[in-house]
Amino acid sequence: MIFFISFLALTCAPYYYNQLLKIPKVHVEKAMMFSVLSVFNWRANSESSTLLNQTTRMDIYNFIRDNPGIHFRALSNFLNMPIGVLQYHLGLLVNGGLLYTYRDGRYKRYFESKRFTETEMKVISALRHATSSKILAALLKNPQTTHKDLATQLDISSQALSWQMRCLEKIGLIKREVKSMNVKYSLDETICFTVDQCLTLLNEKDSRF
């Protein structure tokens, strides 16, 4: 049997070699590139699967998937996991391409990879702060709200609101309009839909972390 297969390969090889010579070089190069990429994708998927073949990492990954934008300390508290252990497994998941980190001031927030855009992660991070979430929700409902009305609605001081608005304006989520001595705030029109979608995702009953 082996002899027959070897004989068949030797007799057919010249024919197929001549046929290959007729294929344009660019097609051959594309085929080779596709093969190489397929191997890399297979290896990446295999490594990702291996990372999740461990109970602790699976628990971490699932919790972040269900709670996008959670920060490190809250993750440690909710999972009741020692900081060193959590850091180790998070590092493996991030380096393995399963999780993505987003810097939110002093917080490092975690997201499932390839699920959210940069803008969505920015909005979700802002919504994870209780006061910022209330501000964005209020402006989504009532654009062009004055500083005084917004402070009254949220029951915070004018100074505290000013600080919050400067932070949100700095990251491009809101814009202000000043007329005489009157200041009005609105969401940047490019992120209104995203804010609405992310608010729905997180749910108002969801704790902020």
N, C-alpha and C positions, 0 to 999 in steps of 0.2 A: 504493500500500500504506500509506504513511504517512498519507495523507488518510483512508483507511478506518479505521485504528486511532484517529486523532484524533476522527473522527465517532462511533465506537463509545464512546469514553471520555466524550464530551460528552453523548451520549444516555443512557448508563447512570448517569452521576454522580448525577443527582437521585434516582434510585431507591435507589442504595446509600446516599446521604446520609440519606434518610428511614429506611432500615433501621437505620443507625447510631444515629439518634436514639432508636430503641426499645430499644437496649441500655442496661441500668442503668449509671449513671455509675461505680459501684464496679468493674464489670467492665472498663470502658474504662481506668480508672486502673491496674488490675492488669496489663492487657495492655501498657500503656505502660511500667510499671515492669519487667516481664519483658523487654521489648525493650531497655531501657537496660542492665539487668544482663547480658543476653546479649552486648551490644556490649563491655562492660567485661571479661567473661570471655574473649571472643575476643581482645581486645587483650592481656590478661595471658598467655594461652596462647601467643600469637604472640611476645610479648617473651621468654618463657621459652625457646621454641624457638630464637629468635635468639641468646640467650646461649650455648646449647650448640652453636651452629654454629661453634665455635672449638676447636681441638685441646687447647690448654692448659686451658681451662675445663672441657672434657669430662673430661680426665684427673683434674682436681681433684675434680669432682663425683662421678665413678665411684669414686674412691678413698675418699671420705667415705661414700658410699652403702654400700660394702663394709666399711668400718671405722668404724661409728658411734661418736662420742664421742672421736675422735682430736683431740689438741690441736695448736696452731699449729706449735710447734717440731718435733714429730714428723712432721707433715705435710710440712714443709719438707725434713726429712732424708730421708724415704722417697721423696719425689718428686724429690729433688736439685734443688730450685728456689730461686733467690734470694729472700730475704725480701721485697724490694720488689715483685717480680713476683707473688709469691703473695698478698701483701696486696691488691694491685690487683684481681686476679681474684676473690679471696674476697669483696671488697667488692661487686663486681658481682653475684655469685651470691647473696649475702645480701640486698642491696637489691632484687634481682629476685625474691625470694621462693622461690628454689630451695633455699637452705640456711638453717639456724637455728643461732644460737649459744647456748651454755649456759655460764654462769659457774660454774666449779668452783674456788673459792679463787683461786689465782694463775693458773690455767689458763682459757683460753677454748676450749671444746670445740665441735666442729661436728657437726651432724646434718642428714640429709636432711629437708626440710620436710614437715610433715603425716604423718610416718611414726610418730613416737613421742609419747607423752603426756609431760607434765611429770615425772610420777613415774618413768617409764621412763628418761628422760634423767638424772634424779638417780641412779637405781640404776646405770645404765651408767657414769656418771662415777665413781661409787664403785668399781665393779668394774675400772676402768682403773688403779686403784692396787693394786699387788701385795698389800700386807698387808691392805688393806680387803677385797679380793676373797677372800682366804683366810678372813677373819673371817666374812664373810657366807655363804660356802659352808659353813663349819663349823657356824654357827648354824642354817642351813637343814636340815642333816642331824641335828643334835643340839640342839634347843631347851633352854633352861634349863641352859646350861653355866656352871659357876663360873668366876670370874676366874682362879683358879689352874690349873684344868684347861685352859682356853683358852690361857693363856700357855705351858703345857707343850706342848700340841698344836702350837702355831704356832712354838715354839722362839724366843720373844722374851721380853724382860724384862717384869716386872710394870709398871714405869713406862712402857715403850713401849706396852704394851697399853692402859693407862689413858688415854694421850693419844689413841690410835686410837679407843677407845670413846667418848670425849667428843666427838670429831669426828662419828662416826656417829650418836650420840645427838642432837647438835645439829641435824642435818639430818633427823631423824625416822625413821631406818632401824632403829634398835634401841631396846630398852627394858631397863632394869635393875630387878632386884628385890633388895632388901637385907633379909636376915633375920639378926639379931644381927650377927656379924662376917662373914657370908658373902654374897657378891655373885654373883648369877646374871644371865646375859644371854640375851635372846631377840630374834629379829626381831620387828618390829612386825607383828602378824597381818595387817594390811591390805596388806603388800607381799611376803609370802612367795611368792605365785604369780609376781609380777613378777620377783623375784630369780631364781627358778628358770628363768623364760623367758629372762631376759637372760643368765644364765650359759650356757644352751644356745646362745644367739645368738653370744656372743663366743668360746665354746669355751675350755677350760682351756689348750689348747696355744697360744692366741693370745698374742702379746707384749703387755705392758701399755704403753700410751702415751696 
